[in-house]
């Protein structure tokens, strides 16, 4: 009996504490200001391009979300977003932004620091080649790390474990030049970059096989901004339901991506 009463008292105390918490004003503050501040990398195509005519997938998505919230977008570019895979190292603050876009990868590390929206794209390590090799043994593979949320150490271990020689480059353009010049038999980079490169070159893009994982790309929000997150999630759902998301993706000319086929040496 005493235990039952103790349980009731604890439940009442927890409910009382909830009512004593300060109200979440994250959405109302955005609506009152009429502005949604969004931190993005300075450049990370195809998510953020810096081109006003085609500003990038994530930039167009946050504008579509903001329209549904009845506010305008203020982009705050941050060069630190591309320097490290851990969002804690991006040195972002609430004063800079209420939303984070342009390569937020939905991982345990990200969720330890940020809240995230449902994902609307998939990323991971992908391979680009004229013809997908049956194996990596003896091949020189160019690697451009791209989005900082992916595990570069695990990628290096995987490729070297498969017998490949890894050549790290500093840009997608350098990766493409190496492929065309024949310096690399294949290239590995983040999946969206790989799909855009494959489209431009008329080559093939495939996912790296297991154990290389895949992740969702999402929008990042500060923990505790519950009302803003709910509104953003509803807006994203409407962007997808209305067909606007498909229209945005279509404008950025991403090649289809297949599965790596070790037995047949081709995409399936």
C-alpha positions as CSV (number, residue, x, y, z in Angstrom):
1,X,0.0,0.0,0.0
2,X,2.8,2.4,0.9
3,X,4.5,1.8,-2.4
4,X,1.2,2.5,-4.3
5,X,0.9,5.9,-2.4
6,X,4.5,6.7,-3.2
7,X,3.9,6.1,-6.9
8,X,0.9,8.4,-6.9
9,X,2.8,11.1,-5.1
10,X,5.7,10.9,-7.5
11,X,3.3,11.1,-10.5
12,X,1.7,14.2,-9.0
13,X,5.1,15.8,-8.4
14,X,6.2,15.1,-12.0
15,X,3.0,16.7,-13.4
16,X,3.5,19.7,-11.1
17,X,7.1,20.1,-12.3
18,X,5.9,20.1,-16.0
19,X,3.5,22.9,-15.3
20,X,6.2,24.9,-13.6
21,X,8.5,24.7,-16.6
22,X,8.8,27.9,-18.7
23,X,6.6,27.8,-21.8
24,X,8.3,27.0,-25.1
25,X,8.2,30.2,-27.2
26,X,10.4,29.1,-30.1
27,X,7.7,29.2,-32.7
28,X,6.1,32.4,-31.5
29,X,9.4,34.2,-31.4
30,X,10.0,33.3,-35.1
31,X,6.5,34.4,-36.0
32,X,6.7,37.7,-34.1
33,X,10.1,38.5,-35.8
34,X,8.8,37.3,-39.2
35,X,12.2,35.8,-39.8
36,X,13.6,32.2,-39.7
37,X,17.3,32.4,-39.2
38,X,19.1,29.4,-40.8
39,X,22.7,28.5,-40.5
40,X,24.2,26.9,-43.6
41,X,27.7,26.1,-44.9
42,X,29.2,28.7,-47.1
43,X,29.1,26.2,-50.0
44,X,28.2,22.6,-50.2
45,X,26.6,21.6,-53.5
46,X,24.0,20.3,-54.3
47,X,22.6,21.3,-50.8
48,X,24.0,24.8,-50.7
49,X,25.5,26.3,-53.9
50,X,25.8,30.0,-53.5
51,X,24.1,30.5,-56.8
52,X,21.0,32.7,-56.5
53,X,19.4,31.0,-59.5
54,X,19.8,27.5,-58.1
55,X,20.7,28.1,-54.4
56,X,20.7,24.4,-53.4
57,X,18.3,21.7,-52.3
58,X,18.4,22.5,-48.6
59,X,18.2,26.3,-49.2
60,X,15.1,25.7,-51.4
61,X,13.6,23.4,-48.8
62,X,14.0,25.9,-45.9
63,X,12.4,28.6,-48.1
64,X,9.5,26.3,-48.7
65,X,9.2,25.6,-45.0
66,X,9.4,29.3,-44.1
67,X,6.6,30.1,-46.6
68,X,4.3,27.7,-44.8
69,X,5.2,29.3,-41.5
70,X,4.4,32.7,-42.9
71,X,8.0,34.1,-42.4
72,X,11.0,34.9,-44.5
73,X,14.4,33.2,-44.4
74,X,17.7,34.8,-43.3
75,X,20.6,32.7,-44.2
76,X,23.7,32.9,-42.0
77,X,26.6,31.1,-43.8
78,X,29.2,29.5,-41.5
79,X,32.5,28.2,-42.8
80,X,33.0,26.1,-39.6
81,X,30.2,23.8,-40.7
82,X,32.4,22.1,-43.2
83,X,35.5,21.7,-41.0
84,X,34.4,18.8,-38.7
85,X,32.0,15.9,-38.7
86,X,30.8,16.7,-35.1
87,X,28.2,19.5,-35.0
88,X,29.6,20.5,-31.6
89,X,32.6,21.9,-33.4
90,X,30.6,24.1,-35.7
91,X,30.4,26.8,-33.1
92,X,26.8,27.7,-33.8
93,X,24.6,29.5,-31.3
94,X,20.9,30.2,-30.9
95,X,21.7,33.9,-31.6
96,X,22.9,32.9,-35.1
97,X,20.1,30.5,-36.1
98,X,16.9,28.7,-35.2
99,X,17.4,26.1,-37.9
100,X,20.5,24.4,-39.3
101,X,20.6,23.1,-42.9
102,X,23.1,22.1,-45.6
103,X,24.4,18.7,-44.5
104,X,22.9,17.8,-41.2
105,X,23.3,14.1,-41.1
106,X,21.0,12.2,-38.7
107,X,23.5,10.2,-36.6
108,X,23.8,9.5,-32.9
109,X,26.5,12.2,-32.7
110,X,24.2,14.8,-34.2
111,X,21.3,13.8,-32.0
112,X,23.6,14.1,-28.9
113,X,23.8,17.8,-29.7
114,X,20.8,18.8,-31.8
115,X,17.2,17.8,-32.5
116,X,16.5,16.9,-36.1
117,X,13.5,16.8,-38.4
118,X,12.5,13.7,-40.3
119,X,15.0,13.1,-43.1
120,X,14.1,13.9,-46.7
121,X,17.2,12.6,-48.4
122,X,19.6,9.7,-47.9
123,X,23.4,10.0,-47.7
124,X,26.4,7.7,-47.2
125,X,29.5,6.8,-49.0
126,X,29.0,6.2,-52.8
127,X,31.2,5.2,-55.7
128,X,31.4,6.8,-59.1
129,X,32.9,5.0,-62.1
130,X,32.5,4.5,-65.8
131,X,31.7,0.8,-65.0
132,X,31.4,-0.4,-61.4
133,X,34.4,-2.6,-60.6
134,X,33.8,-6.1,-59.3
135,X,36.2,-5.4,-56.4
136,X,38.6,-2.7,-55.2
137,X,41.7,-4.9,-55.1
138,X,44.6,-3.2,-56.8
139,X,42.6,-0.1,-57.7
140,X,43.6,3.5,-57.0
141,X,40.4,5.1,-55.6
142,X,40.1,8.9,-55.4
143,X,38.3,10.0,-52.2
144,X,36.6,13.4,-51.5
145,X,35.1,13.4,-48.0
146,X,32.5,16.1,-48.6
147,X,29.8,16.4,-45.9
148,X,31.4,16.3,-42.5
149,X,28.8,14.0,-40.9
150,X,30.2,10.8,-42.5
151,X,32.9,8.6,-40.9
152,X,36.1,9.1,-42.9
153,X,38.2,6.8,-40.7
154,X,35.8,3.9,-41.3
155,X,35.8,4.6,-45.0
156,X,39.6,4.5,-45.1
157,X,39.7,1.3,-43.2
158,X,37.1,-0.3,-45.5
159,X,38.9,0.7,-48.8
160,X,42.3,-0.3,-47.6
161,X,40.9,-3.6,-46.2
162,X,39.5,-4.2,-49.7
163,X,43.0,-3.8,-51.2
164,X,42.5,-0.3,-52.7
165,X,45.1,2.5,-52.8
166,X,43.4,5.6,-51.4
167,X,44.1,9.0,-52.9
168,X,42.4,11.8,-50.9
169,X,41.6,15.0,-52.8
170,X,40.4,18.4,-51.6
171,X,37.4,19.1,-53.8
172,X,34.8,17.4,-56.0
173,X,36.2,19.2,-59.0
174,X,39.6,17.6,-58.4
175,X,38.0,14.2,-57.9
176,X,36.2,14.6,-61.3
177,X,39.4,15.6,-63.1
178,X,41.2,12.6,-61.6
179,X,38.6,10.3,-63.0
180,X,38.6,11.8,-66.4
181,X,42.4,11.8,-66.6
182,X,42.5,8.1,-65.6
183,X,44.4,8.8,-62.4
184,X,41.6,7.1,-60.4
185,X,39.9,3.9,-61.5
186,X,36.9,5.0,-59.4
187,X,35.9,7.7,-57.0
188,X,34.2,7.6,-53.6
189,X,32.4,10.6,-52.0
190,X,29.2,11.5,-50.3
191,X,26.2,10.1,-52.1
192,X,24.6,13.4,-53.3
193,X,27.9,14.6,-54.7
194,X,28.4,11.2,-56.3
195,X,24.9,11.4,-57.9
196,X,25.5,14.8,-59.3
197,X,28.9,13.9,-60.6
198,X,27.5,10.8,-62.2
199,X,24.8,12.8,-63.9
200,X,27.3,15.3,-65.3
201,X,29.7,12.7,-66.6
202,X,27.1,10.1,-67.7
203,X,28.7,7.5,-65.5
204,X,27.4,5.2,-62.8
205,X,26.8,5.9,-59.0
206,X,26.4,3.1,-56.5
207,X,26.3,2.8,-52.8
208,X,29.3,1.3,-51.1
209,X,28.3,-2.1,-49.8
210,X,28.0,-3.1,-46.1
211,X,29.4,-2.4,-43.6
212,X,29.3,1.1,-44.8
213,X,26.1,2.6,-43.3
214,X,23.6,5.1,-44.8
215,X,22.0,8.0,-43.0
216,X,19.2,10.5,-43.5
217,X,19.8,14.2,-44.2
218,X,17.6,16.4,-42.1
219,X,17.1,19.9,-40.7
220,X,18.7,20.6,-37.3
221,X,17.0,22.4,-34.5
222,X,18.0,23.3,-30.9
223,X,16.9,20.9,-28.3
224,X,13.8,22.1,-26.4
225,X,12.4,24.1,-29.3
226,X,9.4,21.8,-29.4
227,X,6.8,24.2,-30.9
228,X,9.1,25.2,-33.7
229,X,10.1,21.6,-34.4
230,X,6.4,20.6,-34.7
231,X,5.7,23.4,-37.1
232,X,8.8,22.6,-39.2
233,X,7.8,18.9,-39.3
234,X,4.3,19.8,-40.4
235,X,5.6,22.1,-43.1
236,X,8.1,19.5,-44.4
237,X,5.3,17.0,-44.6
238,X,3.3,19.5,-46.7
239,X,6.3,20.3,-48.9
240,X,6.6,16.5,-49.7
241,X,2.8,15.9,-50.0
242,X,2.3,18.8,-52.4
243,X,5.0,17.6,-54.8
244,X,7.2,20.6,-54.2
245,X,10.0,18.4,-52.7
246,X,10.1,16.3,-55.8
247,X,10.2,19.4,-58.0
248,X,13.2,20.7,-56.0
249,X,15.1,17.5,-56.3
250,X,14.4,17.3,-60.0
251,X,16.0,20.7,-60.6
252,X,19.3,19.5,-59.3
253,X,19.8,16.7,-61.8
254,X,20.9,13.8,-59.5
255,X,21.6,10.5,-61.2
256,X,19.9,7.4,-59.9
257,X,22.0,5.5,-57.4
258,X,22.2,1.7,-57.4
259,X,23.5,-1.1,-55.2
260,X,27.1,-2.3,-55.5
261,X,27.1,-5.7,-57.2
262,X,30.3,-7.5,-56.3
263,X,29.4,-10.6,-58.3
264,X,28.5,-8.9,-61.6
265,X,30.6,-5.7,-61.5
266,X,27.7,-3.4,-62.3
267,X,25.0,-1.4,-60.7
268,X,21.7,-3.2,-60.0
